[in-house]
């Protein structure tokens, strides 16, 4: 895909890893996806940007050190908004919580981090000089974001209020899947947690990264010290696997059907 330079409000635009071991994350994701790391400068507090092979203009994700060393490593999905402050008010009104209030990030934009009405964490990005990921929908880049929760009706109400999303639901073999729609276009998904999830599992957003070969990527992830939580599995759109990096951050890899 060509360089992406803008995102519509409500569209996924960035993903960011908070890890207690930044160096281990750099090695793991560099080996898995061919990502290189670039630091924009000390004024950004140690924030690192992942790029495709170190090529300028190919920013695909962010990396920062977890504030609490005991904090589990975690990916957070960000969605583009026109006004982070106004979005924070919508989140509160819909029953969510503001974890990190809207704040400026140099001249790049404005960010905030929330939990939704069910407790799933997500972020928003109000763009200025930086719109979000410069490359998507190609191997080694963000392909999809997905919410997993048990109370899909509450989630639908929350995200309709916050982002204006509508939805369509599909049933196949007793499995329910929701696609979030923005002006009629699919932008994200939601799966209803059922017996396949542990009883104590809490709602979460998770990123999908595109890969050429799901099985080979799963094997490479193991060799790099990660783990495969759900082995490569076929579904109608392609083949996916649920993986975790050496510090425990979960993510999906996906090979679309031709």
Secondary structure as the mmCIF struct_conf table of DSSP 4:
data_model
#
loop_
_struct_conf.conf_type_id
_struct_conf.id
_struct_conf.beg_label_comp_id
_struct_conf.beg_label_asym_id
_struct_conf.beg_label_seq_id
_struct_conf.end_label_comp_id
_struct_conf.end_label_asym_id
_struct_conf.end_label_seq_id
HELX_LH_PP_P HELX_LH_PP_P1 UNK A 2 UNK A 4
TURN_TY1_P TURN_TY1_P1 UNK A 9 UNK A 10
BEND BEND1 UNK A 11 UNK A 11
STRN STRN1 UNK A 12 UNK A 19
BEND BEND2 UNK A 20 UNK A 20
HELX_RH_AL_P HELX_RH_AL_P1 UNK A 22 UNK A 33
STRN STRN2 UNK A 35 UNK A 39
HELX_RH_3T_P HELX_RH_3T_P1 UNK A 42 UNK A 44
TURN_TY1_P TURN_TY1_P2 UNK A 45 UNK A 46
STRN STRN3 UNK A 48 UNK A 52
TURN_TY1_P TURN_TY1_P3 UNK A 53 UNK A 54
TURN_TY1_P TURN_TY1_P4 UNK A 56 UNK A 57
STRN STRN4 UNK A 59 UNK A 65
BEND BEND3 UNK A 67 UNK A 68
TURN_TY1_P TURN_TY1_P5 UNK A 69 UNK A 70
BEND BEND4 UNK A 71 UNK A 71
HELX_LH_PP_P HELX_LH_PP_P2 UNK A 72 UNK A 73
STRN STRN5 UNK A 74 UNK A 80
BEND BEND5 UNK A 82 UNK A 82
HELX_RH_AL_P HELX_RH_AL_P2 UNK A 84 UNK A 93
TURN_TY1_P TURN_TY1_P6 UNK A 94 UNK A 95
STRN STRN6 UNK A 97 UNK A 105
TURN_TY1_P TURN_TY1_P7 UNK A 106 UNK A 108
STRN STRN7 UNK A 109 UNK A 115
TURN_TY1_P TURN_TY1_P8 UNK A 117 UNK A 118
BEND BEND6 UNK A 119 UNK A 119
STRN STRN8 UNK A 121 UNK A 127
BEND BEND7 UNK A 128 UNK A 129
BEND BEND8 UNK A 132 UNK A 132
BEND BEND9 UNK A 134 UNK A 134
STRN STRN9 UNK A 136 UNK A 136
BEND BEND10 UNK A 137 UNK A 138
TURN_TY1_P TURN_TY1_P9 UNK A 139 UNK A 140
BEND BEND11 UNK A 141 UNK A 141
STRN STRN10 UNK A 142 UNK A 149
BEND BEND12 UNK A 150 UNK A 150
HELX_RH_AL_P HELX_RH_AL_P3 UNK A 152 UNK A 163
STRN STRN11 UNK A 166 UNK A 172
TURN_TY1_P TURN_TY1_P10 UNK A 173 UNK A 174
STRN STRN12 UNK A 175 UNK A 182
TURN_TY1_P TURN_TY1_P11 UNK A 183 UNK A 184
STRN STRN13 UNK A 185 UNK A 192
TURN_TY1_P TURN_TY1_P12 UNK A 195 UNK A 196
BEND BEND13 UNK A 197 UNK A 197
TURN_TY1_P TURN_TY1_P13 UNK A 199 UNK A 200
STRN STRN14 UNK A 204 UNK A 210
BEND BEND14 UNK A 212 UNK A 212
HELX_RH_AL_P HELX_RH_AL_P4 UNK A 214 UNK A 223
TURN_TY1_P TURN_TY1_P14 UNK A 224 UNK A 225
STRN STRN15 UNK A 227 UNK A 235
TURN_TY1_P TURN_TY1_P15 UNK A 236 UNK A 237
STRN STRN16 UNK A 238 UNK A 244
TURN_TY1_P TURN_TY1_P16 UNK A 246 UNK A 247
STRN STRN17 UNK A 250 UNK A 256
#
